[in-house]
Amino acid sequence: MNVGVPRETAAGERRVALVPDTVKRLVAAGIDVVVESGAGAEASHPDAAYADAGATIGDPWSAEVVAAVRRPDADRLRDGLVLIGFLRPLDDPDGLEVLRARGVTAFALESIPRTTRAQAMDALSSQSTVGGYKAVLLAAGRLPRFFPMLMTAAGTVPPAKVLVLGAGVAGLQAIATARRLGALVSGFDVRPAVREQVESLGATFLDLGVVGEETEGGYARELSAEEQARQQAALEERLPDFDVVITTALVPGRPAPRLVPASAVERMRPGSVIVDLASEAGGNCELTRPGEVAEAHGVTIVGLTNLPGTMPTDASRLLSRNVQALLLHLAPEGELVLDFDDEITAGACVVRPKEVAA
Ligand code: NAD
């Protein structure tokens, strides 16, 4: 099998799907890798590092498999290509249609089952870890206060109070990071199982009187309109206590749940910061502007998207290990064998080859 690694073309996308360290492992497993010149440059990996790892620098598009971060431009795609990447299967059906029309077999990193066997391939988790960490740094950078408590000759500074809404992978990482910076942290999630995880990180579980359910896949069920209204009202009461609110709540395939209405932002103290990690899915806060930093009633609302892309070196390091695991799963002996009876292969494949789809 040979694998092509293109240079990403989407604005602000600085990650690369495979880094030299993993290229070396793939080459050792008998897989050829062709890297487009400059593909790793923004993630701190020059062409020479790929060449040293055993890759060829050249045209990645003639390879059997292309490993990309995002869906490549349509004119790059050819019939029979196998594509791996973040392909947004649930919220970009037109993008999948482009792949299908071009005869591409597509594996979406988002669709890899969240099972123990597939844990090494779980790119959603690895990138959420980066996003959760970076969200806290963005908040700390914009907050006109310290995070930790300080006792100085000039007086005592109380610690900042941070609330993390949604305690999945990104939320738990945000809680841990805010704790490391010395803030007093609270967390909330509708999945009842999360309370223990929040508390084990040294944070307090905020009781909002709303308890949701966990679906079979471990995700949250969408709240009913009545539950959502109760959640919003409870939050509106509690938000003025916090200096920083980091929101990470998502329900796969649905618009982000609206947790923080405009009226709740209005009640927050001036200088407070909201970082909305759900902004790409429409935002958990009514006043979030996706891709932008907004201000309302003296509150800063950070709606920047693709935070993993702002930490390309480590985000790519983790992503690359996920992609490596998927590649070795699809080609255990160094040759591609697509077994659609396998739950990982079948689950991740969002556009099947024509002969299998028929
Ligand atoms: P996600 O990104 O889909 O959602 C983030 C969080 O938002 C979730 O914890 C969800 O419960 C929460 N949420 C949804 N609606 C909410 C609301 N109205 N109010 C507050 N919170 C709300 O989730 P994720 O980070 O991808 O993780 C989902 C689950 O999958 C977790 O249980 C995680 O532990 C599990 N998981 C399992 C594996 C594995 O077994 N290999 C790997 C990764 C994650």
Boltz pocket constraint, residues with backbone or C-beta under 6 A from the ligand:
constraints:
  - pocket:
      binder: B
      contacts: [[A, 113], [A, 114], [A, 115], [A, 116], [A, 118], [A, 119], [A, 122], [A, 124], [A, 125], [A, 128], [A, 165], [A, 166], [A, 167], [A, 168], [A, 169], [A, 170], [A, 171], [A, 188], [A, 189], [A, 190], [A, 191], [A, 217], [A, 218], [A, 219], [A, 220], [A, 221], [A, 223], [A, 231], [A, 248], [A, 249], [A, 250], [A, 251], [A, 252], [A, 257], [A, 259]]
      max_distance: 6.0
